[in-house]
C-alpha cells in the first residue's frame, strides 16, 4: 500500500476534515473480518485497516497533519506545493478570492458548532432534561452528519424519551456503519431494539458485538437475559407491523 496518507484514504491534500473522516469510514466498512475468505485474507485486511487508521489519526489532528504536510513538502516540494495551493476565483472588479481558505473557515465553524452543541446536550442529559438534550444533539448532527458519536447519542436519547423509534434505529445503524469497529454504538443499537421489544434483532446485534469483543460483559449479560425470557412492548408491535 502507498505510504502517502492522503493516497491511502483517497483524498486530496486540501481535503477538509469532514471529507477525510468520510473517506476513512467508507474504507473501514470494506475491511470487516467477516469479508475475509480465509485467515490470510483476514490478516491482509487487518494490515490495511491499521494503515488507514494511522493515516486517519494523523490527518484528523491539525497539529499532526501540519507536521506530516511539512514532511511531505520536504520529501517532495514540487508535488506538495502544487497540491496544497488553494483555488482562486475572480470576484467583482477583478479581485481574487481565496475560495479554499473560505471553505475551510466555514467548515471549521460548522464543526465547532456541532461539537459545542454535542457537549451542551451531554450536560443537559446530566441535568435530566432529555428534551433540551435532544435539541442540542440534533443540532450537532445537522452541522456534522458524519460524526458517528453524534448520531449514536441522538439515537439513544430518542429512545430514552420513548419517541422516534424508526429514527432512533436509522441513526444508530448509520453510526455503526460509519464506525463499524465501535462496540459502544452497537450496544446502543441493540439496546434500542431491546427496549422496543424487537427481541430477535436485539439478540442478533448483541451477538455481533461479541464477534468484535468476546469479553464484552454487557453483551454477554443481555444475551443471557434475552434468550431466557420474552419481552414485548408497544414499540415492538409497531416495529413488527412496519417490517
C-alpha positions as CSV (number, residue, x, y, z in Angstrom):
1,X,0.0,0.0,0.0
2,X,1.1,3.6,-0.7
3,X,2.9,5.3,2.2
4,X,1.2,8.7,1.4
5,X,-1.6,9.1,3.9
6,X,-3.7,11.1,1.5
7,X,-3.4,8.4,-1.2
8,X,-4.3,5.7,1.4
9,X,-7.6,7.4,2.1
10,X,-8.2,8.5,-1.5
11,X,-8.4,12.3,-0.7
12,X,-6.6,15.4,-1.9
13,X,-4.0,17.2,0.1
14,X,-6.5,20.1,0.6
15,X,-9.4,17.8,1.8
16,X,-11.3,19.2,4.8
17,X,-11.6,17.1,8.0
18,X,-15.2,16.0,7.1
19,X,-14.1,14.6,3.8
20,X,-11.1,12.8,5.4
21,X,-13.4,11.3,8.1
22,X,-16.0,10.2,5.4
23,X,-13.2,8.6,3.3
24,X,-11.9,6.7,6.4
25,X,-15.2,5.3,7.4
26,X,-16.1,4.3,3.9
27,X,-12.8,2.3,3.6
28,X,-13.2,0.9,7.1
29,X,-16.6,-0.7,6.2
30,X,-14.9,-2.8,3.5
31,X,-12.4,-4.2,6.0
32,X,-14.8,-6.1,8.2
33,X,-13.3,-9.5,9.2
34,X,-16.4,-11.3,8.0
35,X,-15.5,-10.3,4.5
36,X,-12.3,-12.3,4.6
37,X,-12.4,-15.6,2.8
38,X,-9.5,-17.2,4.8
39,X,-7.0,-16.4,7.6
40,X,-4.5,-14.9,5.1
41,X,-7.1,-12.6,3.7
42,X,-8.1,-11.6,7.3
43,X,-4.5,-10.8,8.1
44,X,-4.3,-8.6,5.0
45,X,-7.5,-6.8,5.9
46,X,-6.1,-6.1,9.4
47,X,-2.9,-4.7,8.0
48,X,-4.8,-2.4,5.6
49,X,-7.1,-1.3,8.4
50,X,-4.1,-0.5,10.6
51,X,-2.6,1.6,7.8
52,X,-5.7,3.7,7.0
53,X,-6.3,4.1,10.8
54,X,-2.8,5.5,11.2
55,X,-3.4,7.8,8.2
56,X,-6.8,9.0,9.6
57,X,-5.5,9.6,13.1
58,X,-2.7,11.8,11.7
59,X,-4.8,13.8,9.2
60,X,-7.7,14.5,11.5
61,X,-5.4,16.2,14.0
62,X,-4.5,19.7,12.9
63,X,-1.1,19.7,14.5
64,X,-0.1,16.2,13.4
65,X,-1.4,17.0,9.9
66,X,0.7,20.1,9.7
67,X,3.8,18.1,10.7
68,X,3.0,15.5,8.2
69,X,2.5,18.0,5.4
70,X,5.8,19.7,6.3
71,X,7.5,16.3,6.0
72,X,5.8,15.6,2.6
73,X,6.9,19.0,1.3
74,X,10.4,18.4,2.4
75,X,10.4,15.0,0.7
76,X,8.7,16.2,-2.5
77,X,8.5,20.0,-2.6
78,X,7.0,20.4,-6.1
79,X,4.2,17.9,-5.6
80,X,3.2,19.2,-2.1
81,X,3.2,22.8,-3.2
82,X,1.1,22.2,-6.3
83,X,-1.5,20.1,-4.4
84,X,-1.7,22.4,-1.4
85,X,-2.2,25.6,-3.4
86,X,-5.7,27.0,-2.8
87,X,-8.0,27.6,-5.7
88,X,-8.9,31.2,-6.6
89,X,-11.7,32.8,-8.5
90,X,-12.3,36.3,-9.7
91,X,-14.7,38.5,-7.9
92,X,-16.3,41.7,-9.0
93,X,-13.7,44.3,-10.1
94,X,-11.2,41.5,-10.9
95,X,-10.3,40.9,-7.2
96,X,-9.1,37.4,-6.4
97,X,-10.9,35.5,-3.7
98,X,-9.2,32.6,-1.9
99,X,-12.1,30.2,-2.1
100,X,-10.3,27.3,-0.4
101,X,-9.5,29.3,2.7
102,X,-13.1,30.5,2.9
103,X,-14.5,27.0,2.6
104,X,-12.2,25.8,5.3
105,X,-13.3,28.5,7.7
106,X,-17.0,27.7,7.0
107,X,-16.3,24.0,7.6
108,X,-14.4,24.7,10.8
109,X,-17.2,26.9,12.0
110,X,-19.8,24.2,11.4
111,X,-17.7,21.6,13.2
112,X,-17.2,23.9,16.2
113,X,-21.0,24.4,16.4
114,X,-21.6,20.7,16.2
115,X,-19.1,19.9,19.0
116,X,-20.4,22.7,21.2
117,X,-23.9,21.5,20.7
118,X,-23.0,17.9,21.5
119,X,-21.3,18.9,24.7
120,X,-24.2,21.0,25.8
121,X,-26.5,18.1,25.0
122,X,-24.4,15.8,27.3
123,X,-24.7,18.5,30.0
124,X,-28.5,18.6,29.6
125,X,-28.7,14.8,29.9
126,X,-26.8,15.0,33.2
127,X,-29.3,17.7,34.4
128,X,-32.1,15.3,33.5
129,X,-33.5,17.5,30.6
130,X,-33.9,14.9,27.8
131,X,-35.9,17.2,25.6
132,X,-33.3,20.0,25.6
133,X,-30.5,17.4,25.2
134,X,-32.2,16.0,22.1
135,X,-32.4,19.5,20.6
136,X,-28.7,20.0,21.0
137,X,-27.8,16.6,19.7
138,X,-29.9,17.1,16.6
139,X,-28.1,20.4,16.0
140,X,-24.8,18.6,16.3
141,X,-26.0,16.1,13.7
142,X,-27.2,18.8,11.4
143,X,-23.9,20.5,11.4
144,X,-21.8,17.4,11.2
145,X,-23.8,14.4,9.9
146,X,-20.8,12.2,9.5
147,X,-19.8,12.1,13.2
148,X,-20.9,8.8,14.5
149,X,-20.9,9.7,18.2
150,X,-23.5,12.5,17.5
151,X,-25.7,10.0,15.6
152,X,-25.4,7.4,18.3
153,X,-26.1,9.8,21.2
154,X,-29.1,11.2,19.3
155,X,-30.5,7.7,18.8
156,X,-30.0,6.8,22.4
157,X,-31.7,10.0,23.6
158,X,-34.7,9.4,21.3
159,X,-35.3,6.0,22.8
160,X,-34.8,7.4,26.4
161,X,-37.6,9.8,25.6
162,X,-39.7,6.9,24.3
163,X,-40.2,8.5,20.9
164,X,-39.0,8.3,17.3
165,X,-38.2,4.6,17.3
166,X,-37.7,4.4,13.5
167,X,-35.5,7.5,13.5
168,X,-33.5,6.1,16.5
169,X,-32.8,2.9,14.7
170,X,-31.8,4.7,11.5
171,X,-29.4,7.0,13.3
172,X,-27.9,4.1,15.4
173,X,-27.4,1.9,12.3
174,X,-25.7,4.8,10.5
175,X,-23.4,5.4,13.4
176,X,-22.4,1.7,13.3
177,X,-21.9,1.9,9.5
178,X,-19.6,4.9,9.9
179,X,-17.6,3.3,12.7
180,X,-18.0,-0.4,12.4
181,X,-15.4,-1.2,15.0
182,X,-17.1,0.7,17.8
183,X,-18.9,-1.8,20.0
184,X,-20.4,1.0,22.1
185,X,-22.5,2.1,19.1
186,X,-23.6,-1.5,18.5
187,X,-24.6,-1.8,22.2
188,X,-26.8,1.3,21.8
189,X,-28.4,-0.1,18.7
190,X,-29.0,-3.4,20.5
191,X,-30.5,-1.6,23.5
192,X,-32.9,0.3,21.2
193,X,-34.1,-2.9,19.7
194,X,-34.4,-4.5,23.2
195,X,-36.4,-1.5,24.6
196,X,-38.6,-1.6,21.6
197,X,-39.4,-5.3,22.1
198,X,-37.7,-6.5,19.0
199,X,-36.0,-9.5,20.7
200,X,-34.6,-11.2,17.6
201,X,-32.9,-8.1,16.3
202,X,-31.5,-7.3,19.8
203,X,-30.1,-10.8,20.1
204,X,-28.5,-10.6,16.7
205,X,-26.9,-7.2,17.4
206,X,-25.6,-8.3,20.8
207,X,-24.1,-11.4,19.2
208,X,-22.5,-9.1,16.6
209,X,-20.9,-7.2,19.5
210,X,-19.3,-10.4,20.7
211,X,-17.7,-11.0,17.3
212,X,-15.7,-7.9,17.9
213,X,-15.3,-8.1,21.7
214,X,-15.7,-11.6,23.1
215,X,-15.3,-10.4,26.7
216,X,-18.0,-7.7,26.5
217,X,-19.9,-8.3,29.7
218,X,-22.8,-6.2,28.8
219,X,-23.5,-8.1,25.6
220,X,-23.0,-11.4,27.4
221,X,-25.4,-10.4,30.2
222,X,-28.1,-9.1,27.8
223,X,-27.9,-12.3,25.6
224,X,-28.3,-14.4,28.7
225,X,-31.4,-12.4,29.7
226,X,-33.0,-12.2,26.3
227,X,-32.5,-15.9,25.5
228,X,-34.2,-16.7,28.8
229,X,-37.3,-14.6,28.5
230,X,-39.7,-13.0,26.2
231,X,-40.2,-9.3,26.0
232,X,-42.9,-7.3,24.3
233,X,-43.9,-3.6,24.1
234,X,-45.9,-1.1,22.1
235,X,-42.8,-0.2,20.1
236,X,-42.0,-3.8,19.4
237,X,-45.5,-4.3,18.0
238,X,-45.1,-1.1,16.0
239,X,-41.8,-2.3,14.5
240,X,-43.2,-5.7,13.6
241,X,-46.0,-4.1,11.7
242,X,-43.6,-2.0,9.7
243,X,-41.3,-4.9,9.0
